[in-house]
Amino acid sequence: MPYMPYWFESFALYLPWIVPSLAIAGLWVAKSSENEQIRKASERVYFAAMLLVAWAALRTVIANEGCWLMHMSSIGLMVLGATFPTTEAVGSEQDVENEIMLS
C-alpha cells in the first residue's frame, strides 16, 4: 500500500463507504433544489464532490484496494446523474388545455 499521511489513515477503514456516500449526497443536493440560485451553488458543490470522488477512486485503483469497483461505480453514477435533466414542474390543467386549443 502506498504511503498515506497519518491523518488520512484514520479514515482508511471508512473510505470504502465515504466515497459512495459522498457521491449520493452530491447527486441529491444538485438534483433536489428548485430555486435557480440554490441550484447554481449546489451544482458547484456537486462538481467539487465529483472531483473528490474521482480522486478517491483513482487512489483506490492505483493502490489496488478491494473497493475499487465500488468507487468506480460511484464516479460512474455521478457522471450518469449529471447527464439526466432535472424534473420540471408540470403546468396546470388549464395550461395544457390552452396548448391543445392553440395547436
Summary of the structure (lengths in Angstrom):
residues: 103
radius of gyration: 19.5
end to end distance: 65.7
largest distance: 68.8
contacts: 247
relative contact order: 0.14
helix: 73%
strand: 0%
